[in-house]
Amino acid sequence: MFVIVPVIIGGILCYSTAFAEHTGPGKYNNEDLEKLGTPNKNGEETAPKVSDKISDEKKSEDRETQDKEYWCRQGTTINRTISDIKMEIDKILDEYPDMKGKDIDKIELPNSGSQERLNVRRLKLREAEGRLSDLEDEAHRKGVPAGWIKCNF
């Protein structure tokens, strides 16, 4: 008898503390609400629908695709600008075939008009290369793969 009484009292105490934590079916205390989140109007927590999960996955894929396209578009624009400027420099240097193949920054042309046009193109080229470098730095900081700027995906 001495063994049974403590077991029964212990069982009652355990049951009462467990019952105190949860106030019954469909009724929650503040701790329950914090654990489960905000309940719906009926007081019950509903699981997300499978279609919502698929939709979220599709949205993340779309965002990634849009990000790829964004970085590719930005890089392509700057690379085209650089290419166009280099073609303009080549046209200027067509007048001076002995200057072709030299470092653009070290070329001094005898004609001051051509030299001025070359200087303007050099400045534009350096600015475009700086923008490309800034874009690459920004992409690196944001964790964008390097190939996205070059449209390699």
C-alpha positions as CSV (number, residue, x, y, z in Angstrom):
1,M,0.0,0.0,0.0
2,F,2.8,2.4,0.8
3,V,4.2,1.9,-2.7
4,I,0.9,2.4,-4.5
5,V,0.0,5.7,-2.9
6,P,3.2,7.6,-4.0
7,V,2.8,6.2,-7.5
8,I,-0.8,7.3,-7.7
9,I,0.0,10.7,-6.3
10,G,3.0,11.0,-8.7
11,G,0.7,10.1,-11.6
12,I,-1.9,12.7,-10.6
13,L,0.8,15.4,-10.3
14,C,2.3,14.6,-13.6
15,Y,-1.1,14.5,-15.3
16,S,-2.1,17.8,-13.7
17,T,1.1,19.6,-14.8
18,A,0.7,18.3,-18.3
19,F,-2.9,19.4,-18.4
20,A,-2.0,22.8,-17.1
21,E,0.3,23.4,-20.1
22,H,-2.5,22.7,-22.6
23,T,-5.9,24.0,-21.6
24,G,-7.9,21.6,-23.8
25,P,-8.6,20.8,-27.4
26,G,-8.9,23.9,-29.6
27,K,-7.9,26.2,-26.7
28,Y,-4.4,27.5,-26.4
29,N,-2.5,29.6,-23.9
30,N,0.0,32.3,-24.8
31,E,2.9,29.8,-24.8
32,D,1.1,27.5,-27.3
33,L,0.4,30.5,-29.6
34,E,4.0,31.5,-29.5
35,K,5.1,28.0,-30.4
36,L,2.6,27.5,-33.2
37,G,2.3,31.0,-34.5
38,T,-0.9,32.9,-35.1
39,P,-3.9,30.6,-35.4
40,N,-6.6,31.0,-38.0
41,K,-10.2,32.2,-37.2
42,N,-11.2,28.8,-35.8
43,G,-8.3,28.6,-33.4
44,E,-6.6,25.8,-35.3
45,E,-3.3,25.9,-37.0
46,T,-3.3,24.9,-40.6
47,A,-0.5,23.4,-42.6
48,P,0.6,25.2,-45.8
49,K,-0.8,23.7,-48.9
50,V,1.4,21.7,-51.3
51,S,0.6,24.1,-54.1
52,D,1.9,27.0,-51.9
53,K,5.2,25.2,-51.5
54,I,5.5,24.6,-55.3
55,S,4.6,28.2,-55.9
56,D,7.3,29.4,-53.5
57,E,9.9,27.1,-55.2
58,K,8.8,28.5,-58.6
59,K,9.1,32.0,-57.4
60,S,12.6,31.5,-56.1
61,E,13.6,29.9,-59.4
62,D,12.0,32.9,-61.2
63,R,13.9,35.3,-59.0
64,E,17.1,33.5,-59.7
65,T,16.4,33.5,-63.4
66,Q,15.6,37.2,-63.2
67,D,18.8,37.8,-61.3
68,K,20.8,35.9,-63.9
69,E,19.2,38.0,-66.7
70,Y,19.8,41.2,-64.8
71,W,23.5,40.6,-64.3
72,C,23.9,39.3,-67.8
73,R,22.1,42.4,-69.2
74,Q,24.2,44.7,-67.1
75,G,27.5,43.0,-68.1
76,T,26.5,42.8,-71.8
77,T,25.7,46.5,-72.0
78,I,29.1,47.5,-70.5
79,N,31.0,45.0,-72.6
80,R,29.3,46.3,-75.8
81,T,30.3,49.8,-74.9
82,I,33.9,48.7,-74.4
83,S,33.9,46.9,-77.7
84,D,32.4,49.9,-79.5
85,I,35.0,52.2,-78.1
86,K,37.8,49.8,-79.0
87,M,36.5,49.7,-82.6
88,E,36.5,53.5,-82.7
89,I,40.1,53.5,-81.5
90,D,41.0,51.0,-84.2
91,K,39.4,53.3,-86.8
92,I,41.5,56.2,-85.6
93,L,44.6,54.1,-85.7
94,D,43.8,52.9,-89.3
95,E,45.3,56.2,-90.4
96,Y,48.6,55.2,-88.6
97,P,49.2,51.5,-89.2
98,D,52.6,51.6,-87.5
99,M,50.8,52.4,-84.2
100,K,48.5,49.4,-84.2
101,G,49.2,46.8,-81.6
102,K,50.9,49.2,-79.2
103,D,49.6,50.0,-75.8
104,I,46.8,52.6,-76.2
105,D,48.0,54.7,-73.3
106,K,51.5,55.1,-74.9
107,I,50.4,56.1,-78.4
108,E,51.3,59.6,-79.4
109,L,49.9,60.6,-82.8
110,P,51.5,63.3,-85.0
111,N,48.1,64.9,-85.9
112,S,46.7,66.9,-83.0
113,G,43.1,66.3,-84.1
114,S,43.6,62.5,-84.2
115,Q,45.4,62.7,-80.9
116,E,42.5,64.6,-79.3
117,R,40.0,62.0,-80.7
118,L,42.2,59.2,-79.4
119,N,42.4,60.9,-75.9
120,V,38.6,61.2,-75.7
121,R,38.2,57.5,-76.6
122,R,40.9,56.5,-74.1
123,L,39.0,58.3,-71.4
124,K,35.7,56.7,-72.4
125,L,37.4,53.3,-72.4
126,R,38.8,53.7,-68.9
127,E,35.4,54.9,-67.6
128,A,33.6,51.9,-69.2
129,E,36.3,49.5,-67.8
130,G,35.8,51.1,-64.4
131,R,32.0,50.6,-64.6
132,L,32.6,46.9,-65.5
133,S,35.0,46.5,-62.6
134,D,32.5,48.2,-60.2
135,L,29.7,45.8,-61.5
136,E,32.0,42.8,-60.9
137,D,32.8,44.0,-57.4
138,E,29.1,44.5,-56.6
139,A,28.2,41.1,-58.0
140,H,31.0,39.5,-55.9
141,R,29.7,41.3,-52.7
142,K,26.2,40.0,-53.4
143,G,27.4,36.4,-54.0
144,V,26.6,36.4,-57.7
145,P,28.6,33.8,-59.6
146,A,31.2,35.4,-61.9
147,G,29.8,33.8,-65.0
148,W,26.5,35.6,-64.7
149,I,28.0,38.9,-65.8
150,K,29.5,37.2,-68.9
151,C,26.2,35.3,-69.5
152,N,27.8,31.9,-68.7
153,F,25.1,29.9,-67.1
